[in-house]
């Protein structure tokens, strides 16, 4: 099984989440690929068994620009794909994850973690544990 984790990060918070998700994914015995959104290959991501995406909330609760561009490139190909989402935010009520989840579902993707895993600002130990669990159980 291959799990691909693609993320965008501005302050390092979402990157810390991505690294914890990857650590958990490795414990599941999966082959794990981690990359930033601006470096990700759409073809490799679409070919994976599980797609795990992370982004901080930006502006009026939208995805970070490089993640928006990457996600838009794979969105038409998500039908039947297993997807998990995560991200960090500063203010607001995590609307960016609900909107992102809706987009995954409209594209035919199968959400593995409800409306995603959100962390307020810097991930603390309970958040890191939740990220590791997401990586381990997303399948």
Secondary structure, DSSP 8 states (H G I E B T S, - for coil): -EEEEEE--SSSHHHHHHHHHHHHHHHTT-EEEEEEGGG--HHHHHHSSEEEEE--EETTTEE-HHHHHHHHHHHTT-TT-EEEEEEEESSS-SHHHHHHHHHHHHTT-EESSTT-EEEESS--HHHHHHHHHHHHH--
